[in-house]
Amino acid sequence: MSTLPVAHLVALVRESTPLVHCLTNSVVREITADVLLAAGAAPAMIDHPDEAGEFAAVASGVLVNVGNPTAEQVEGMHAAVAAAGTAGTPWVLDLFNFYSS
């Protein structure tokens, strides 16, 4: 495991401009997009079940935030995670506030 400085890691992100597929709740959607943009990534906030799977398969990574999702968003999350697994796309499950909801 490398101990590269954070500045170097941010520079690597900015060089590659990863496409990050985000399935988040409406409260943090804009904040998540802004943070990813500031880090040099390209966020895409796609949570519709008909599009989420296809998009997750071509993204550089997928973020799933389960705080207060709608039924349709949950369908999109399942589709995205399944497609990411099949495509080998890394994904992160953010359980923040899940247990207190």
Secondary structure as UniProt FT lines:
FT   HELIX           6..16
FT   STRAND          19..23
FT   TURN            26..28
FT   HELIX           29..39
FT   STRAND          42..44
FT   HELIX           49..58
FT   STRAND          61..65
FT   HELIX           71..87
FT   STRAND          91..94
FT   TURN            96..100
//
